[in-house]
Amino acid sequence: MVFYDRSADKYFLTKSTLVAKAVNLPTIDWEDGNTYPLVNVEQECGDRRRRSGAEVQRSLRAQVIRRTFRKDRKTRRKERT
């Protein structure tokens, strides 16, 4: 099967499990002279936000601070009783 990424304007020849549905798909003549089913896809890199290393470190620091605060709060409650 040939996948055409419209956003990047690139074609990819690969194996796929969509071969069973290939009867209903348009075809394309590939560089090797064979005809393959064509699947149009559009991949957007902005679908999912990726966090940078600095953001992950800030998040981990915040988790540590929260856990420490909770632990201290529980310790102070035990001391009162």
C-alpha positions in Angstrom: 0.0 0.0 0.0 1.1 3.5 -0.7 0.3 6.2 1.9 0.2 9.8 0.8 0.7 12.4 3.5 -1.0 15.5 2.2 0.5 17.8 4.8 4.1 16.8 4.0 3.4 16.0 0.3 5.2 12.7 0.6 4.4 9.1 -0.5 5.3 6.0 1.5 5.3 2.5 0.3 4.8 0.0 3.1 2.9 -3.1 4.2 -0.4 -2.6 5.8 -3.4 -4.5 7.3 -5.7 -2.4 5.2 -5.2 -4.7 2.2 -8.6 -6.3 2.8 -10.2 -2.9 2.1 -7.9 -2.2 -0.9 -10.7 -3.1 -3.4 -12.5 0.2 -2.6 -9.4 2.4 -2.6 -7.9 4.4 -5.5 -4.6 3.0 -7.0 -1.3 4.6 -7.9 1.5 3.4 -10.2 4.7 3.2 -8.1 8.3 3.7 -9.2 8.9 -0.1 -9.5 6.2 -0.4 -12.1 3.6 -2.1 -9.9 0.1 -0.7 -9.1 -0.7 -0.3 -5.4 -3.7 0.9 -3.4 -3.4 4.6 -2.3 -4.5 5.8 1.2 -4.6 9.6 1.8 -3.6 10.6 5.3 -2.9 13.9 6.9 -0.5 13.9 9.8 -0.4 17.0 12.0 2.4 17.3 14.5 0.4 19.8 16.5 -2.2 17.2 17.6 -0.5 16.3 20.9 1.6 18.7 22.9 5.0 17.3 23.8 6.7 18.5 27.0 10.3 19.5 26.9 12.8 18.3 29.4 12.7 21.5 31.4 8.9 21.2 31.7 9.2 17.6 32.9 11.7 18.6 35.6 9.5 21.5 36.8 6.6 19.0 37.0 8.7 16.5 39.0 9.9 19.2 41.4 6.3 20.3 42.0 5.3 16.7 42.7 8.1 16.4 45.3 7.1 19.7 47.0 3.5 18.6 47.2 4.4 15.2 48.6 6.7 16.8 51.2 4.0 19.3 52.2 1.4 16.5 52.6 3.8 14.4 54.6 4.7 17.4 56.9 1.0 18.1 57.4 0.3 14.5 58.4 3.2 14.6 60.8 2.0 17.9 62.4 -1.5 16.4 62.9 0.0 13.4 64.7 2.0 15.6 67.0 -1.2 17.5 68.0 -2.9 14.4 69.2 
